[in-house]
Amino acid sequence: MKEFDHYRDGYSQQINQAIAFSGQTQDFYTAVKARCLLDIFSRLRPSKSVSEAASGDAGPALEVLDVGCGQGLIHPHLHPSKSNLKLTGIDVAGTVIDEAKAANPHVHYDVYDGERLPYGGDTFDAAFAIAVMHHVPPANWASFLAEMSRVVRPGGLVAIVEHNPINPLTQWIVRSCPFDENAVLLRSGRLARLFRATGLVELERRFIIFTPFDSAFFRQLDAGLSWLPLGAQYCMAARVPT
């Protein structure tokens, strides 16, 4: 995955070129994924009483790890002022981490070797990875998930957002991106089996990005279609057992 150091200068430009036919930029799709993750993370917060809701008390921040965060492009959409998350981002590509630090001073960033995360067990309330696993060799998929699970507290969440290989446009976009040359897409069923083999429970799967339109109507439409395995990407989350 360190090849992203070589593509850092043109990363967003190449993605925007690949998806230009949709009429949207990368940031539109990043925002979709952020909304999905925030909805999933909301399950970690206890229901508020009427008095707590009226006081505006959001409670303690959730400690969340973004594995393979790259330049931190999703982090503005997960800013504490919007999410009450305490974010940590980590990646194997040191140069993009430098850019992420400059762009997102509210996030703590680390660099690692791509194998063992430099944190103790039960450190975070949740961990997620967006479009990362298809760059991990398939032989390492199980250990990648196991390592994410290790650093999440019992009852916390592990979430993965991945390209949906069933969607033909997704396949075309991946073939069009130079940094996806060695990508191995994984179907949601395969990922679900990996989740269960890792010991994760209460699995949830959502398909996302059915339309490239940003309005309340199309957001509701996409949400209503989340069961249909034809979205451009999917999000899968499950709990670390207590």
Backbone torsions as a table, in degrees:
resi	resn	phi	psi	omega
1	MET	NA	-8.6	179.8
2	LYS	-68.7	-8.9	177.4
3	GLU	-61.8	-15.9	178.9
4	PHE	-68.4	-20.9	171.8
5	ASP	-59.1	-34.8	-177.2
6	HIS	-77.1	-24.3	-176.8
7	TYR	-102.1	3.5	-169.7
8	ARG	-59.8	-36.0	-176.7
9	ASP	-69.0	-31.3	-177.6
10	GLY	-116.6	17.3	-174.4
11	TYR	-58.1	-57.9	-177.8
12	SER	-65.2	-37.7	-179.8
13	GLN	-62.2	-42.8	-179.1
14	GLN	-68.1	-37.8	176.4
15	ILE	-64.9	-45.7	-179.6
16	ASN	-62.0	-34.0	176.2
17	GLN	-67.2	-39.3	-178.0
18	ALA	-69.0	-30.0	-177.1
19	ILE	-107.0	11.0	-175.9
20	ALA	-58.1	-30.6	-178.4
21	PHE	-60.9	-23.5	-176.8
22	SER	-78.8	-15.3	-178.1
23	GLY	83.0	4.5	179.3
24	GLN	-124.4	158.8	176.5
25	THR	-96.5	173.0	179.5
26	GLN	-55.4	-36.3	-175.1
27	ASP	-62.6	-32.5	177.2
28	PHE	-59.9	-48.1	-177.8
29	TYR	-71.6	-31.3	175.2
30	THR	-63.6	-40.8	179.1
31	ALA	-64.5	-36.8	177.4
32	VAL	-60.5	-46.3	-178.9
33	LYS	-66.1	-36.6	178.2
34	ALA	-63.0	-42.9	178.9
35	ARG	-62.6	-40.1	179.2
36	CYS	-63.2	-45.7	-179.7
37	LEU	-64.9	-42.3	179.9
38	LEU	-62.7	-37.4	177.4
39	ASP	-65.0	-41.9	178.7
40	ILE	-66.0	-43.4	-179.1
41	PHE	-66.9	-23.5	179.8
42	SER	-61.9	-20.7	178.3
43	ARG	-67.9	-17.5	-179.6
44	LEU	-82.9	-10.1	-177.3
45	ARG	-98.4	132.9	176.8
46	PRO	-67.5	152.9	177.7
47	SER	-63.7	140.5	-179.1
48	LYS	-90.8	151.0	170.8
49	SER	-76.1	168.2	179.2
50	VAL	-60.8	-41.1	-178.7
51	SER	-66.8	-38.9	178.2
52	GLU	-66.0	-41.6	178.9
53	ALA	-63.6	-40.4	-179.0
54	ALA	-67.6	-31.8	-178.5
55	SER	-75.9	-15.1	-179.0
56	GLY	78.0	12.5	179.9
57	ASP	-75.8	112.9	-177.6
58	ALA	-84.0	-7.6	-178.5
59	GLY	80.2	-178.2	-178.7
60	PRO	-66.3	147.4	179.7
61	ALA	-68.0	143.3	173.0
62	LEU	-79.4	134.7	177.6
63	GLU	-90.7	116.2	-170.3
64	VAL	-127.9	135.1	180.0
65	LEU	-108.2	130.6	174.8
66	ASP	-104.8	107.9	-177.1
67	VAL	-90.8	124.9	-175.8
68	GLY	75.2	45.2	-170.8
69	CYS	-73.5	-16.8	-178.3
70	GLY	58.6	-133.4	-178.0
71	GLN	-81.9	6.3	177.5
72	GLY	71.4	33.2	-173.8
73	LEU	-65.1	-25.9	178.8
74	ILE	-84.2	-14.7	-170.8
75	HIS	-66.5	-33.3	173.3
76	PRO	-60.4	-30.4	178.7
77	HIS	-77.4	-12.7	179.5
78	LEU	-114.5	23.1	-177.7
79	HIS	-57.0	142.5	-178.7
80	PRO	-53.0	-31.4	179.6
81	SER	-66.0	-20.4	179.7
82	LYS	-104.2	-23.1	-166.7
83	SER	-128.2	-19.5	-172.9
84	ASN	57.2	39.2	174.6
85	LEU	-106.1	143.3	169.4
86	LYS	-103.2	104.2	-169.7
87	LEU	-93.8	140.9	166.7
88	THR	-125.6	132.0	176.7
89	GLY	-115.4	143.8	180.0
90	ILE	-142.7	144.6	-178.2
91	ASP	-154.7	162.0	176.7
92	VAL	-85.6	-16.4	-176.0
93	ALA	-95.1	102.3	-173.8
94	GLY	-63.8	-35.9	-176.9
95	THR	-68.6	-36.0	178.4
96	VAL	-73.2	-28.9	174.8
97	ILE	-63.9	-37.7	175.9
98	ASP	-59.6	-41.0	178.1
99	GLU	-67.3	-39.9	179.4
100	ALA	-62.4	-40.9	179.1
101	LYS	-61.3	-41.8	-178.9
102	ALA	-67.9	-35.4	-175.6
103	ALA	-83.6	-25.4	-172.5
104	ASN	-133.2	76.1	-177.1
105	PRO	-65.8	-13.3	179.8
106	HIS	-82.6	-4.8	-176.7
107	VAL	-110.4	140.1	172.5
108	HIS	-90.2	134.9	-176.9
109	TYR	-124.0	146.7	175.9
110	ASP	-137.5	161.9	173.6
111	VAL	-116.6	142.1	178.1
112	TYR	-140.9	179.2	-172.3
113	ASP	-88.1	1.1	179.5
114	GLY	86.8	-0.5	-179.3
115	GLU	-117.7	-68.4	-178.4
116	ARG	-105.4	125.2	177.6
117	LEU	-71.9	136.9	-173.4
118	PRO	-83.1	48.6	-179.6
119	TYR	-134.5	153.8	175.5
120	GLY	-73.2	166.0	176.7
121	GLY	-64.9	151.6	175.6
122	ASP	60.1	38.7	-177.3
123	THR	-87.6	-34.9	-170.8
124	PHE	-117.7	157.6	173.5
125	ASP	-79.5	-26.6	-179.6
126	ALA	-158.4	156.7	173.7
127	ALA	-140.0	141.7	178.7
128	PHE	-139.2	159.4	176.0
129	ALA	-141.6	129.0	-177.4
130	ILE	-112.0	119.3	177.0
131	ALA	50.2	44.7	-179.4
132	VAL	-110.7	-43.0	-170.8
133	MET	-62.7	-28.1	179.5
134	HIS	-72.3	-7.3	172.6
135	HIS	-97.9	-7.5	177.4
136	VAL	-88.0	134.1	176.6
137	PRO	-55.1	134.4	-177.9
138	PRO	-51.3	-32.6	179.2
139	ALA	-64.3	-19.0	-177.9
140	ASN	-104.3	2.6	-177.6
141	TRP	-58.8	-45.5	-177.5
142	ALA	-62.9	-43.6	-179.0
143	SER	-70.0	-31.9	176.5
144	PHE	-61.3	-48.0	178.7
145	LEU	-66.7	-39.3	180.0
146	ALA	-62.4	-38.3	179.9
147	GLU	-69.1	-39.6	174.9
148	MET	-61.3	-43.1	-179.1
149	SER	-64.7	-36.1	-177.0
150	ARG	-58.7	-38.9	-173.7
151	VAL	-88.4	0.3	179.5
152	VAL	-100.4	137.7	-178.7
153	ARG	-67.0	152.0	173.9
154	PRO	-53.5	133.3	-176.1
155	GLY	88.8	-11.3	177.9
156	GLY	-79.4	179.3	-172.5
157	LEU	-116.7	142.9	167.2
158	VAL	-114.8	127.2	-177.4
159	ALA	-128.6	137.8	178.5
160	ILE	-127.1	130.0	171.4
161	VAL	-111.1	125.4	-176.9
162	GLU	-137.0	160.0	172.6
163	HIS	-65.9	144.2	178.8
164	ASN	-97.3	106.6	-176.1
165	PRO	-68.5	-11.8	176.8
166	ILE	-72.8	-24.2	-178.2
167	ASN	-81.9	118.9	-176.1
168	PRO	-65.0	-32.4	178.4
169	LEU	-68.0	-36.7	176.2
170	THR	-61.2	-45.4	178.6
171	GLN	-60.4	-41.1	-179.8
172	TRP	-64.6	-42.5	-180.0
173	ILE	-63.6	-44.1	-179.8
174	VAL	-61.2	-41.8	178.8
175	ARG	-66.3	-22.0	-176.8
176	SER	-86.2	-14.4	-175.5
177	CYS	-97.1	121.5	-178.6
178	PRO	-58.5	-35.8	-177.0
179	PHE	-78.5	-3.9	174.2
180	ASP	-99.5	13.4	-175.5
181	GLU	-55.5	-38.4	-177.3
182	ASN	-102.7	14.7	-176.4
183	ALA	-68.8	143.6	173.3
184	VAL	-122.9	104.7	-177.7
185	LEU	-73.3	144.2	179.2
186	LEU	-121.3	133.4	179.2
187	ARG	-70.8	157.0	-177.0
188	SER	-63.6	-33.0	178.1
189	GLY	-63.0	-40.8	178.1
190	ARG	-64.3	-43.0	180.0
191	LEU	-65.7	-38.8	177.9
192	ALA	-59.9	-41.2	178.5
193	ARG	-65.1	-37.7	177.4
194	LEU	-65.6	-40.4	177.1
195	PHE	-58.0	-48.9	-176.8
196	ARG	-66.3	-38.2	178.9
197	ALA	-65.1	-28.1	177.9
198	THR	-76.4	-14.5	179.6
199	GLY	99.0	5.0	179.5
200	LEU	-73.2	149.5	-173.9
201	VAL	-129.9	170.1	178.9
202	GLU	55.5	51.6	-175.8
203	LEU	-68.3	138.0	176.0
204	GLU	-128.2	137.2	-179.4
205	ARG	-130.4	131.4	177.3
206	ARG	-132.4	134.8	170.9
207	PHE	-95.2	137.7	-173.8
208	ILE	-131.5	167.3	176.5
209	ILE	62.7	72.2	174.0
210	PHE	-94.5	-27.8	-178.2
211	THR	-134.5	155.9	178.0
212	PRO	-99.7	33.2	-174.7
213	PHE	-114.9	138.5	-174.3
214	ASP	-111.0	83.7	175.6
215	SER	-149.3	163.0	-178.7
216	ALA	-58.8	-39.3	-178.5
217	PHE	-61.5	-48.1	-176.3
218	PHE	-73.8	-27.7	173.5
219	ARG	-64.5	-42.2	178.0
220	GLN	-66.3	-38.3	178.3
221	LEU	-62.1	-47.8	179.4
222	ASP	-60.6	-41.5	179.6
223	ALA	-63.1	-38.6	179.5
224	GLY	-69.6	-21.5	-179.5
225	LEU	-98.0	7.5	-172.0
226	SER	-61.7	-17.7	177.9
227	TRP	-81.6	-16.8	-172.5
228	LEU	-85.1	121.8	-173.2
229	PRO	-78.8	46.2	-179.6
230	LEU	-124.1	0.3	177.4
231	GLY	-62.7	158.5	-178.5
232	ALA	-65.1	-29.2	178.2
233	GLN	-139.1	172.4	174.4
234	TYR	-141.1	155.3	177.4
235	CYS	-121.2	130.2	179.3
236	MET	-125.5	134.4	179.9
237	ALA	-139.5	150.3	177.3
238	ALA	-156.3	161.8	-176.7
239	ARG	-93.7	148.6	166.9
240	VAL	-75.8	127.3	-176.2
241	PRO	-62.4	147.7	179.0
242	THR	-88.0	NA	NA
